Amino acid sequence: MTRSTFLKSTVAASGLVGAVQNLHAADEPSGAAREYFEIRKYTLKAPEKQSVLEAYLKDAAIPALNRLGVKNVGVFLPEKAEGPPVVYVVLRYSSLDQLAKSAELLADAALQKQGAAYLDAPAADAVYDRVESWLTQGIAGMPAMAVPAKGSQVYQLRIYESPSEKTGKKKIEMFNIGELAIFKRSGLNAVFFGETIVGPLMPNLTYMLSFSDAAAKDQAWNTFRVDPEWTKLKTTPGFTDKEIVSRITNLVLVPTPYSQI
């Protein structure tokens, strides 16, 4: 499945843009435009296909997305490779209209030329096995992306699944009323926080953190764990993990040299 096919089928063809805009209009805080963050996971056919995909992203897809106004495209690899090789791509959209427009990437002549090795790969020698994708909307407490400082070398992509839609909203509320502030003063540098509105493992909250190195990551989490306000918040009835979180996925990633995040 190509990215164009995926976006056309899930956004344009189904009328998702208008539906999601209506669904979340009531949640929109006054004066705060929420961005949208798409996360894509490419599971490659073989290790040697990574260079083909990365060349396509670096030389064709990212420049084409930038021309469409999609900035700060992030490309990440697992810190420790396990199982089939995977590549993660993070896309930042200012609106759902911009997301829908990005479905027309294949109309870009330069993309077709620069990405030929990837786009024209025969079925018998495909680059990837599957592309998984999920779309998130910025939460009220952090509606837009905060592009990390240059030199950030370690990232975490974390997914908090909840047992129901109501408890999923409760976890987001927990971040909005206090946990985001505790993250900030602890050195847990947020890149984005997004409530997943389309994709697998719903309901879930997906967010990304950045650090200068592994030592900074460990120190920040250690500081966070003993913060007195966090100790109080996490034991408050209605906010405990056993009530509102069913599973946490933690991915430690490193950016590629050409990543714009």
C-alpha positions as CSV (number, residue, x, y, z in Angstrom):
1,M,0.0,0.0,0.0
2,T,1.5,3.4,-1.0
3,R,1.1,6.4,1.2
4,S,-1.0,8.0,-1.5
5,T,-3.4,5.0,-1.6
6,F,-3.6,5.0,2.2
7,L,-4.4,8.7,2.5
8,K,-6.9,8.7,-0.3
9,S,-8.8,5.7,1.0
10,T,-8.9,6.9,4.7
11,V,-9.2,10.6,4.2
12,A,-10.5,11.7,0.8
13,A,-12.7,8.8,-0.2
14,S,-14.3,8.3,3.1
15,G,-14.9,12.0,3.8
16,L,-12.9,11.7,7.0
17,V,-11.7,15.3,7.0
18,G,-15.1,16.8,7.5
19,A,-16.2,14.1,9.9
20,V,-13.2,14.5,12.2
21,Q,-13.5,18.3,12.1
22,N,-17.0,18.0,13.3
23,L,-16.3,15.4,15.9
24,H,-13.6,17.5,17.5
25,A,-14.9,21.0,17.0
26,A,-16.4,21.0,20.5
27,D,-13.1,20.0,22.0
28,E,-11.2,22.9,20.4
29,P,-9.9,25.4,23.0
30,S,-10.6,29.0,22.1
31,G,-7.6,30.6,20.3
32,A,-5.6,27.3,20.1
33,A,-5.4,25.6,16.7
34,R,-4.5,22.0,17.2
35,E,-2.1,20.3,14.8
36,Y,-2.3,16.8,13.6
37,F,0.5,14.2,13.7
38,E,0.7,11.1,11.6
39,I,3.0,8.3,12.6
40,R,4.0,5.7,10.0
41,K,5.8,2.5,10.6
42,Y,7.5,0.8,7.6
43,T,8.2,-2.8,8.1
44,L,10.8,-3.7,5.5
45,K,11.2,-6.9,3.5
46,A,14.9,-7.2,4.2
47,P,17.7,-5.2,5.8
48,E,19.1,-4.1,2.4
49,K,15.8,-2.4,1.6
50,Q,16.4,0.2,4.3
51,S,18.8,2.2,2.0
52,V,16.1,2.2,-0.7
53,L,13.4,3.6,1.6
54,E,15.7,6.1,3.2
55,A,17.0,7.4,-0.2
56,Y,13.3,7.9,-1.2
57,L,12.4,9.7,2.0
58,K,15.5,11.9,2.0
59,D,15.7,12.8,-1.7
60,A,12.1,12.6,-2.9
61,A,9.4,12.4,-0.3
62,I,10.6,14.9,2.3
63,P,11.4,17.6,-0.3
64,A,7.9,17.0,-2.0
65,L,6.2,17.2,1.4
66,N,8.0,20.4,2.2
67,R,6.9,21.9,-1.1
68,L,3.3,21.1,0.0
69,G,3.9,23.0,3.2
70,V,4.3,19.9,5.4
71,K,7.3,20.8,7.5
72,N,9.4,19.1,10.2
73,V,9.2,15.6,8.8
74,G,10.8,13.2,11.2
75,V,12.5,9.9,10.3
76,F,13.6,7.6,13.1
77,L,15.2,4.1,13.5
78,P,14.9,1.9,16.6
79,E,17.8,2.3,19.0
80,K,18.1,-1.4,19.2
81,A,17.1,-3.4,16.1
82,E,14.9,-6.4,16.9
83,G,13.1,-8.6,14.4
84,P,12.3,-7.2,10.9
85,P,13.9,-3.8,10.1
86,V,11.5,-0.9,10.7
87,V,11.6,2.8,10.0
88,Y,9.3,5.4,11.7
89,V,8.2,8.6,10.0
90,V,6.4,11.4,11.8
91,L,4.4,13.9,9.8
92,R,3.2,17.3,11.1
93,Y,0.0,18.8,9.6
94,S,-1.4,22.2,10.3
95,S,-4.9,21.0,9.3
96,L,-6.8,18.0,8.0
97,D,-7.0,19.8,4.6
98,Q,-3.2,19.8,4.5
99,L,-3.2,16.1,5.3
100,A,-5.6,15.4,2.4
101,K,-3.5,17.5,0.1
102,S,-0.5,15.4,0.9
103,A,-2.3,12.4,-0.6
104,E,-1.5,13.9,-4.0
105,L,2.3,13.4,-3.6
106,L,2.6,11.2,-6.6
107,A,1.5,14.1,-8.8
108,D,4.9,15.7,-8.1
109,A,7.2,15.2,-11.1
110,A,10.3,15.7,-9.1
111,L,9.2,13.1,-6.6
112,Q,8.6,10.6,-9.4
113,K,12.1,11.2,-10.8
114,Q,14.0,11.2,-7.5
115,G,12.0,8.3,-6.0
116,A,12.0,6.0,-9.0
117,A,14.0,3.2,-7.4
118,Y,11.4,3.0,-4.6
119,L,8.3,3.8,-6.5
120,D,9.0,1.5,-9.4
121,A,10.2,-1.5,-7.3
122,P,8.6,-4.7,-8.8
123,A,6.1,-6.7,-6.7
124,A,8.5,-9.6,-6.6
125,D,11.1,-7.3,-5.0
126,A,9.0,-5.0,-2.9
127,V,10.7,-2.6,-0.5
128,Y,8.4,-3.1,2.5
129,D,6.0,-5.7,3.8
130,R,3.4,-3.2,5.2
131,V,3.0,0.4,6.2
132,E,1.1,0.9,9.4
133,S,-0.2,4.4,10.1
134,W,-2.1,6.3,12.8
135,L,-3.3,9.9,12.9
136,T,-3.4,11.9,16.1
137,Q,-4.7,15.3,17.1
138,G,-2.8,17.6,19.5
139,I,-4.2,17.8,23.0
140,A,-5.4,21.0,24.6
141,G,-2.4,21.3,26.9
142,M,0.0,21.0,23.9
143,P,-1.9,21.7,20.7
144,A,1.2,22.1,18.5
145,M,4.6,20.5,18.0
146,A,7.6,21.8,19.8
147,V,10.5,21.2,17.5
148,P,13.4,20.0,19.7
149,A,16.8,21.7,19.9
150,K,19.5,20.7,17.5
151,G,21.6,17.9,18.7
152,S,18.9,15.8,20.3
153,Q,20.1,12.2,19.8
154,V,17.6,10.1,21.7
155,Y,13.8,10.1,21.3
156,Q,11.0,8.1,22.9
157,L,7.7,7.4,21.2
158,R,5.2,6.3,23.8
159,I,1.7,4.9,23.4
160,Y,-0.8,4.8,26.3
161,E,-3.7,2.6,25.6
162,S,-6.8,2.9,27.7
163,P,-9.6,0.4,28.4
164,S,-12.4,2.7,27.1
165,E,-13.0,6.0,25.3
166,K,-14.0,7.6,28.7
167,T,-10.8,6.5,30.4
168,G,-8.7,7.5,27.4
169,K,-10.1,11.0,27.8
170,K,-9.3,10.8,31.5
171,K,-5.6,10.1,30.8
172,I,-5.5,13.1,28.4
173,E,-7.1,15.2,31.1
174,M,-4.4,14.1,33.5
175,F,-1.7,15.5,31.2
176,N,-3.6,18.7,30.6
177,I,-4.2,19.5,34.3
178,G,-0.7,18.7,35.7
179,E,1.4,16.0,34.2
180,L,2.6,18.1,31.2
181,A,4.0,20.7,33.7
182,I,5.7,18.0,35.7
183,F,7.2,16.6,32.5
184,K,8.6,20.0,31.6
185,R,10.3,20.7,34.9
186,S,11.7,17.2,35.0
187,G,13.5,17.5,31.7
188,L,11.1,15.3,29.7
189,N,11.1,17.4,26.6
190,A,7.8,16.9,24.7
191,V,7.9,17.1,20.9
192,F,4.1,16.4,20.5
193,F,1.2,14.9,22.4
194,G,-1.6,13.5,20.2
195,E,-4.9,11.8,20.8
196,T,-5.2,9.0,18.2
197,I,-8.3,9.6,16.1
198,V,-7.7,7.1,13.3
199,G,-5.5,3.9,13.6
200,P,-4.8,0.8,15.6
201,L,-4.8,0.3,19.4
202,M,-7.6,2.8,20.0
203,P,-8.3,4.5,22.3
204,N,-4.7,5.7,22.9
205,L,-2.6,8.8,23.5
206,T,0.7,8.9,21.5
207,Y,3.5,11.2,22.4
208,M,7.2,11.8,21.6
209,L,10.0,13.1,23.8
210,S,13.5,14.2,22.9
211,F,16.8,14.1,24.8
212,S,20.4,15.1,24.2
213,D,21.5,11.6,25.0
214,A,20.7,8.4,26.9
215,A,22.0,9.8,30.2
216,A,19.7,12.8,30.0
217,K,16.8,10.5,29.3
218,D,17.5,8.4,32.4
219,Q,18.1,11.4,34.6
220,A,14.8,13.1,33.5
221,W,12.7,10.0,34.2
222,N,14.3,9.5,37.6
223,T,13.5,13.1,38.4
224,F,10.0,12.7,37.3
225,R,9.3,9.6,39.3
226,V,10.1,11.2,42.6
227,D,8.4,14.6,41.9
228,P,6.0,15.1,44.8
229,E,3.2,16.5,42.6
230,W,3.5,13.4,40.4
231,T,3.3,11.1,43.4
232,K,0.1,12.8,44.5
233,L,-1.4,13.0,41.0
234,K,-0.8,9.3,40.1
235,T,-2.6,8.1,43.3
236,T,-5.6,10.4,42.9
237,P,-8.8,8.4,42.4
238,G,-9.8,8.4,38.8
239,F,-6.2,9.0,37.6
240,T,-4.5,5.8,38.7
241,D,-3.0,3.6,36.0
242,K,-5.1,0.6,36.9
243,E,-8.2,2.7,36.2
244,I,-7.2,4.5,33.0
245,V,-4.2,2.8,31.3
246,S,-4.3,-0.8,30.0
247,R,-0.9,-0.9,28.2
248,I,2.1,1.3,27.6
249,T,4.4,0.9,24.5
250,N,7.8,2.5,24.8
251,L,9.9,2.9,21.7
252,V,13.4,4.3,22.0
253,L,14.4,5.8,18.7
254,V,17.3,7.7,17.1
255,P,16.9,10.3,14.3
256,T,18.4,9.8,10.8
257,P,20.9,12.5,9.8
258,Y,18.3,14.0,7.4
259,S,15.4,14.0,9.9
260,Q,13.8,17.4,10.3
261,I,12.8,16.6,13.9
